[in-house]
Amino acid sequence: MRYISTRGQAAPRDFEAVLLAGLAEDGGLFVPETWPTLTPAEWRALRGLPYADLAARILSLFGAGGLPLEAMCRDAYAGFGHAAVVPLVQLDHRTFALELFHGPTLAFKDMALQLLGRMFDHVLEKRGERVTIVGATSGDTGSAAIEACRDRSAVDIVILHPENRTSEVQRRQMTTVLAPNVKNIAVQGDFDACQDLVKAMFNDAPFRAEMKLSAVNSINWARIAAQIPYYVAAALALGAPDREVAVSVPTGNFGNVLAAWAARRMGLPISHFVIGSNRNDILARFLASNDMSAKPVEPSLSPSMDIQVSSNFERLLFELLGRDAAATAEAMTRFRAEGRMPVPDAAWKQATALFRGFTLDDAGTLAEIRHLWTSSGYLADPHTAVGTAAARALAPADPAVPAIVAATAHPAKFPDAVERATGFRPPLPARLADLYEREERFSVLADDLGVIEAAVRAHARRNAA
Ligand SMILES: *Cc1c(COP(=O)(O)O)cnc(C)c1O
């Protein structure tokens, strides 16, 4: 299996090269040259597999077969807090929460990153290479990246967070990881300062080359691939391929919903997709009126969806445009320049036939958390609540079609919002119950590129001696 760029100007690559490259050199995103498809009999044969084995089977269809997939998937999901890895919980007569938050950091990014950390390490070791991953976090993604990279032999990781501006849970999820290849830096500045420092390090070409800087960001194809199996698992459990299902996803960068779309492209009978947004509603506006225009990001109770430019949308656009790379490149360039993406009417109509947009404000989100709690005794985090409300509002016309909602974070990760809605704070799961007693390790450093680069260099160099 080879991968091509959505902008058509990069040489095709195999899975491992795409894993290491992330973004294509023409600025586009890698997609499979052809999509693997399964017959109904082949889908049925996957029923009943343990999750790790199912994931290995699906990933092998995407050209990852050169990796020891079965062992890797078993290892990646062994530490999850639920034997099913991704349990389905029924919320009402036709809505099911697909819980993706049983990993080490209690959010769905662990599903892909736990696997990616192992894939990175394996491929780098094989090639005799090392990388230094740097990233900035306002709280949530940093911990998933740190957990994915801890104790990996070919990877060092440095995560910058703004001093005193993350919640204590978020900080402790990062700073209590005492693995020697992990370094946390609390920057004396805000999140923007952290992001600027990371950008400046990547723009410092000699430093970037010396440290072999890398990132595990959400445009990496391997992350999408690793998110396909859980939709397969849920759909099979509910009767696919002999029964249609709908899928509702609380959406930010469009990666999670794109993985669901990929499952449909492979032949899984998904009737349609519901895209849940908070007040940052660019995707809902696009679907309602073909208005894909960026507005300033506004904070909400579901911060991981506080995004205006959904970077993975480019992969869907490429497909909607009949895989016309030149047209995709032009649309993306104009979006960058003008803040508004011109999508031809025919492509937009195709999108609206398959995707439905739904927006929920903070008050609606709190009401939905309360509703789930009082009607079913289910505690949802604010992101998941956007997804469940969306699924109910835009349920399929056929009542025999169940809706799968991606439950993307554990409620204990957002205790303030849950307390506002229900009156109590959800407890951390037992395996994290001692988080507040664990030893923390981090450096507090000035918002100064020279100071930060020196710290990254010292961290990456400690092995070289
Ligand atoms: C990242 C994240 C999302 C958004 O997922 P995308 O793949 O960016 O659309 C939703 N909920 C939570 C809790 C997240 O961490």
The ligand as a MOL file (V3000), in Angstrom:
LIG
                    3D

  0  0  0     0  0            999 V3000
M  V30 BEGIN CTAB
M  V30 COUNTS 15 15 0 0 0
M  V30 BEGIN ATOM
M  V30 1 C -8.9470 15.9130 20.6090 0
M  V30 2 C -10.2950 15.7670 21.2400 0
M  V30 3 C -11.4910 15.9250 20.5000 0
M  V30 4 C -11.4880 16.3090 19.0380 0
M  V30 5 O -11.0240 15.2790 18.2110 0
M  V30 6 P -10.5940 15.5920 16.7030 0
M  V30 7 O -9.9950 14.3280 16.1930 0
M  V30 8 O -9.5840 16.7080 16.8040 0
M  V30 9 O -11.8090 16.0080 15.9640 0
M  V30 10 C -12.7000 15.7300 21.1440 0
M  V30 11 N -12.7610 15.4270 22.4660 0
M  V30 12 C -11.6390 15.2840 23.2150 0
M  V30 13 C -11.7780 14.9810 24.6640 0
M  V30 14 C -10.3790 15.4440 22.6360 0
M  V30 15 O -9.2720 15.3070 23.4030 0
M  V30 END ATOM
M  V30 BEGIN BOND
M  V30 1 1 1 2
M  V30 2 1 2 3
M  V30 3 2 2 14
M  V30 4 1 3 4
M  V30 5 2 3 10
M  V30 6 1 4 5
M  V30 7 1 5 6
M  V30 8 2 6 7
M  V30 9 1 6 8
M  V30 10 1 6 9
M  V30 11 1 10 11
M  V30 12 2 11 12
M  V30 13 1 12 13
M  V30 14 1 12 14
M  V30 15 1 14 15
M  V30 END BOND
M  V30 END CTAB
M  END
